[in-house]
């Protein structure tokens, strides 16, 4: 799994990871885009704008990125 900052935190289902993008079954997604969307989602959650945070989660899922919220923050992995 990769963290929201792109650090490895365990095994990853990513087909290929470079310094700038992740390859999923749905295409390539820029790491910067993932990080920006996670930041926007966390801000929406903090503001209790759950409709927006759900929209962002669904947008990432449609691109093959699964979010996981935990006590240390949000992490993500490539959908298998």
PAVO-368385 format. One record per atom (N, C-alpha, C): atom name; x, y, z. Coordinates in Angstrom, 2 decimals, padded with zeros to 5 digits, always signed. Last residue first. Layout:
// PAVO-368385
<'CA',<X,Y,Z>>;
...
***
This chain:
// PAVO-368385
<'N',<-007.68,-003.68,-006.96>>;
<'CA',<-007.31,-004.96,-007.59>>;
<'C',<-008.38,-005.41,-008.55>>;
<'N',<-006.82,-000.30,-006.83>>;
<'CA',<-007.89,-001.29,-006.81>>;
<'C',<-007.43,-002.53,-007.55>>;
<'N',<-004.03,+000.80,-005.08>>;
<'CA',<-004.62,+000.57,-006.39>>;
<'C',<-005.64,-000.53,-006.26>>;
<'N',<-004.57,+002.70,-002.09>>;
<'CA',<-003.97,+001.61,-002.82>>;
<'C',<-004.68,+001.48,-004.17>>;
<'N',<-003.94,+005.06,+000.56>>;
<'CA',<-004.61,+004.61,-000.65>>;
<'C',<-003.86,+003.44,-001.26>>;
<'N',<-004.82,+006.61,+003.69>>;
<'CA',<-003.89,+005.94,+002.80>>;
<'C',<-004.66,+005.49,+001.58>>;
<'N',<-005.28,+009.20,+005.97>>;
<'CA',<-005.80,+008.52,+004.79>>;
<'C',<-004.66,+007.90,+004.01>>;
<'N',<-004.40,+008.72,+009.47>>;
<'CA',<-004.72,+009.50,+008.28>>;
<'C',<-005.25,+008.62,+007.15>>;
<'N',<-004.10,+007.14,+011.63>>;
<'CA',<-002.94,+007.94,+011.25>>;
<'C',<-003.17,+008.75,+009.98>>;
<'N',<-006.50,+005.77,+011.86>>;
<'CA',<-006.11,+006.69,+012.93>>;
<'C',<-004.91,+007.56,+012.59>>;
<'N',<-007.78,+005.85,+008.45>>;
<'CA',<-007.35,+005.21,+009.68>>;
<'C',<-006.91,+006.23,+010.70>>;
<'N',<-009.32,+005.18,+005.39>>;
<'CA',<-009.14,+006.14,+006.49>>;
<'C',<-008.79,+005.38,+007.76>>;
<'N',<-008.42,+004.50,+002.21>>;
<'CA',<-008.63,+003.87,+003.50>>;
<'C',<-008.32,+004.90,+004.57>>;
<'N',<-009.42,+004.44,-001.22>>;
<'CA',<-008.98,+005.18,-000.03>>;
<'C',<-009.30,+004.38,+001.22>>;
<'N',<-008.33,+003.20,-004.27>>;
<'CA',<-009.16,+002.92,-003.10>>;
<'C',<-008.58,+003.67,-001.91>>;
<'N',<-008.35,+003.99,-007.63>>;
<'CA',<-007.68,+004.26,-006.36>>;
<'C',<-008.67,+004.07,-005.21>>;
<'N',<-009.49,+003.93,-010.17>>;
<'CA',<-008.77,+002.75,-009.69>>;
<'C',<-008.03,+002.93,-008.38>>;
<'N',<-011.09,+005.94,-010.88>>;
<'CA',<-009.76,+005.95,-011.50>>;
<'C',<-008.90,+004.80,-011.00>>;
<'N',<-013.23,+005.56,-009.26>>;
<'CA',<-013.46,+005.40,-010.70>>;
<'C',<-012.14,+005.39,-011.48>>;
<'N',<-012.03,+006.33,-006.87>>;
<'CA',<-012.37,+004.93,-007.08>>;
<'C',<-012.59,+004.64,-008.56>>;
<'N',<-011.91,+009.11,-007.22>>;
<'CA',<-010.68,+008.33,-007.15>>;
<'C',<-010.94,+006.85,-007.40>>;
<'N',<-014.69,+009.63,-007.19>>;
<'CA',<-013.87,+010.01,-008.35>>;
<'C',<-012.57,+009.22,-008.37>>;
<'N',<-015.39,+008.78,-004.62>>;
<'CA',<-015.93,+008.07,-005.78>>;
<'C',<-015.15,+008.38,-007.06>>;
<'N',<-014.04,+010.73,-003.11>>;
<'CA',<-013.71,+009.31,-002.94>>;
<'C',<-014.17,+008.51,-004.15>>;
<'N',<-015.43,+012.99,-004.03>>;
<'CA',<-014.00,+012.86,-004.30>>;
<'C',<-013.57,+011.41,-004.15>>;
<'N',<-017.98,+012.44,-003.03>>;
<'CA',<-017.79,+012.64,-004.47>>;
<'C',<-016.33,+012.44,-004.85>>;
<'N',<-017.51,+012.40,-000.28>>;
<'CA',<-017.92,+011.17,-000.95>>;
<'C',<-017.72,+011.27,-002.46>>;
<'N',<-016.93,+015.09,+000.09>>;
<'CA',<-015.89,+014.10,+000.39>>;
<'C',<-016.23,+012.75,-000.25>>;
<'N',<-019.39,+016.25,-000.64>>;
<'CA',<-018.19,+016.52,-001.43>>;
<'C',<-017.11,+015.48,-001.16>>;
<'N',<-021.01,+015.20,+001.40>>;
<'CA',<-021.38,+015.00,+000.00>>;
<'C',<-020.16,+015.20,-000.90>>;
<'N',<-019.85,+016.12,+003.72>>;
<'CA',<-019.70,+014.71,+003.39>>;
<'C',<-020.12,+014.40,+001.96>>;
<'N',<-018.57,+018.44,+005.09>>;
<'CA',<-019.19,+018.44,+003.77>>;
<'C',<-019.03,+017.03,+003.21>>;
<'N',<-017.24,+018.97,+007.45>>;
<'CA',<-018.47,+018.17,+007.50>>;
<'C',<-019.28,+018.25,+006.21>>;
<'N',<-014.77,+019.99,+007.25>>;
<'CA',<-015.86,+020.97,+007.20>>;
<'C',<-017.23,+020.30,+007.27>>;
<'N',<-013.37,+017.62,+007.14>>;
<'CA',<-013.18,+018.48,+008.32>>;
<'C',<-014.30,+019.51,+008.42>>;
<'N',<-014.13,+016.77,+004.59>>;
<'CA',<-014.55,+016.00,+005.78>>;
<'C',<-014.45,+016.85,+007.04>>;
<'N',<-012.83,+018.72,+003.05>>;
<'CA',<-014.30,+018.61,+003.01>>;
<'C',<-014.81,+017.84,+004.22>>;
<'N',<-010.18,+018.10,+003.67>>;
<'CA',<-010.71,+019.42,+004.02>>;
<'C',<-012.24,+019.40,+004.02>>;
<'N',<-010.03,+015.54,+002.58>>;
<'CA',<-009.83,+015.71,+004.01>>;
<'C',<-010.36,+017.07,+004.49>>;
<'N',<-010.42,+016.18,-000.14>>;
<'CA',<-011.39,+015.33,+000.57>>;
<'C',<-011.26,+015.50,+002.07>>;
<'N',<-008.12,+017.68,-000.67>>;
<'CA',<-009.45,+018.31,-000.81>>;
<'C',<-010.51,+017.50,-000.07>>;
<'N',<-006.22,+015.64,-000.24>>;
<'CA',<-006.20,+016.86,+000.58>>;
<'C',<-007.55,+017.56,+000.53>>;
<'N',<-006.96,+013.88,-002.28>>;
<'CA',<-007.04,+013.44,-000.88>>;
<'C',<-007.04,+014.65,+000.05>>;
<'N',<-006.42,+015.48,-004.51>>;
<'CA',<-007.79,+015.04,-004.25>>;
<'C',<-007.96,+014.57,-002.81>>;
<'N',<-003.63,+015.79,-004.28>>;
<'CA',<-004.51,+016.97,-004.27>>;
<'C',<-005.94,+016.57,-003.93>>;
<'N',<-002.78,+013.09,-004.49>>;
<'CA',<-002.52,+013.86,-003.28>>;
<'C',<-003.42,+015.08,-003.16>>;
<'N',<-003.61,+012.50,-007.11>>;
<'CA',<-004.11,+011.72,-005.97>>;
<'C',<-003.95,+012.53,-004.69>>;
<'N',<-002.07,+014.37,-008.51>>;
<'CA',<-003.53,+014.44,-008.57>>;
<'C',<-004.15,+013.68,-007.41>>;
<'N',<+000.51,+013.47,-007.98>>;
<'CA',<+000.12,+014.81,-007.52>>;
<'C',<-001.40,+014.95,-007.52>>;
<'N',<+000.50,+011.04,-009.34>>;
<'CA',<+000.57,+011.04,-007.87>>;
<'C',<+000.14,+012.39,-007.31>>;
<'N',<-001.77,+010.64,-012.03>>;
<'CA',<-000.62,+011.33,-011.46>>;
<'C',<-000.66,+011.26,-009.94>>;
<'N',<-002.71,+007.60,-013.40>>;
<'CA',<-003.12,+008.74,-012.60>>;
<'C',<-001.88,+009.34,-011.96>>;
<'N',<-003.54,+005.63,-016.26>>;
<'CA',<-002.54,+006.27,-015.39>>;
<'C',<-003.18,+007.41,-014.63>>;
<'N',<-006.12,+003.07,-016.23>>;
<'CA',<-005.22,+004.04,-016.86>>;
<'C',<-004.21,+004.57,-015.85>>;
<'N',<-007.42,+001.14,-014.90>>;
<'CA',<-008.25,+002.20,-015.49>>;
<'C',<-007.41,+003.27,-016.19>>;
<'N',<-005.70,-000.44,-013.61>>;
<'CA',<-006.49,-001.09,-014.67>>;
<'C',<-007.33,-000.06,-015.43>>;
<'N',<-003.00,+001.94,-013.24>>;
<'CA',<-004.07,+001.11,-012.72>>;
<'C',<-004.74,+000.40,-013.90>>;
<'N',<+000.06,+003.36,-012.47>>;
<'CA',<-000.68,+002.67,-013.53>>;
<'C',<-001.73,+001.79,-012.86>>;
<'N',<+000.87,+006.51,-011.24>>;
<'CA',<+000.55,+005.13,-010.91>>;
<'C',<-000.25,+004.56,-012.07>>;
<'N',<+003.56,+008.97,-011.55>>;
<'CA',<+002.24,+008.42,-011.79>>;
<'C',<+002.14,+006.98,-011.32>>;
<'N',<+006.13,+009.92,-010.78>>;
<'CA',<+005.09,+010.87,-011.13>>;
<'C',<+003.70,+010.28,-011.35>>;
<'N',<+007.99,+008.01,-010.20>>;
<'CA',<+008.01,+009.19,-009.35>>;
<'C',<+006.83,+010.11,-009.64>>;
<'N',<+005.95,+005.09,-010.70>>;
<'CA',<+007.14,+005.90,-010.98>>;
<'C',<+007.07,+007.09,-010.04>>;
<'N',<+004.82,+001.86,-010.58>>;
<'CA',<+004.82,+003.14,-009.88>>;
<'C',<+006.10,+003.86,-010.26>>;
<'N',<+002.67,-000.55,-011.88>>;
<'CA',<+003.93,+000.17,-012.03>>;
<'C',<+003.80,+001.48,-011.29>>;
<'N',<+000.55,-001.80,-010.68>>;
<'CA',<+001.24,-002.48,-011.77>>;
<'C',<+002.62,-001.85,-011.96>>;
<'N',<-000.14,-001.96,-007.23>>;
<'CA',<+000.17,-001.14,-008.41>>;
<'C',<+000.91,-001.97,-009.43>>;
<'N',<-000.65,-003.07,-004.89>>;
<'CA',<-001.22,-003.75,-006.04>>;
<'C',<-000.94,-002.99,-007.32>>;
<'N',<+001.90,-003.32,-002.44>>;
<'CA',<+001.10,-002.50,-003.34>>;
<'C',<+000.58,-003.34,-004.48>>;
<'N',<+002.54,-003.83,+001.04>>;
<'CA',<+002.54,-004.29,-000.33>>;
<'C',<+001.60,-003.45,-001.16>>;
<'N',<+003.47,-000.85,+002.82>>;
<'CA',<+003.19,-002.28,+002.79>>;
<'C',<+003.24,-002.73,+001.35>>;
<'N',<+003.87,+001.74,+002.44>>;
<'CA',<+003.51,+001.36,+003.80>>;
<'C',<+003.21,-000.13,+003.88>>;
<'N',<+005.76,+004.05,+000.59>>;
<'CA',<+005.34,+002.66,+000.72>>;
<'C',<+005.03,+002.36,+002.18>>;
<'N',<+004.47,+007.29,-000.02>>;
<'CA',<+005.44,+006.43,+000.66>>;
<'C',<+004.89,+005.02,+000.75>>;
<'N',<+002.58,+008.98,-001.03>>;
<'CA',<+003.28,+008.13,-001.97>>;
<'C',<+004.35,+007.25,-001.33>>;
<'N',<+001.06,+010.33,+000.68>>;
<'CA',<+002.24,+011.04,+000.21>>;
<'C',<+003.06,+010.19,-000.74>>;
<'N',<-000.81,+008.50,+001.34>>;
<'CA',<-001.26,+009.66,+000.58>>;
<'C',<-000.08,+010.48,+000.07>>;
<'N',<+001.03,+005.40,+000.92>>;
<'CA',<+000.37,+006.44,+001.70>>;
<'C',<-000.06,+007.58,+000.79>>;
<'N',<+000.39,+002.28,-000.58>>;
<'CA',<+001.12,+003.54,-000.58>>;
<'C',<+000.34,+004.55,+000.23>>;
<'N',<+000.85,-001.18,+000.00>>;
<'CA',<+000.00,+000.00,+000.00>>;
<'C',<+000.89,+001.23,+000.00>>;
***
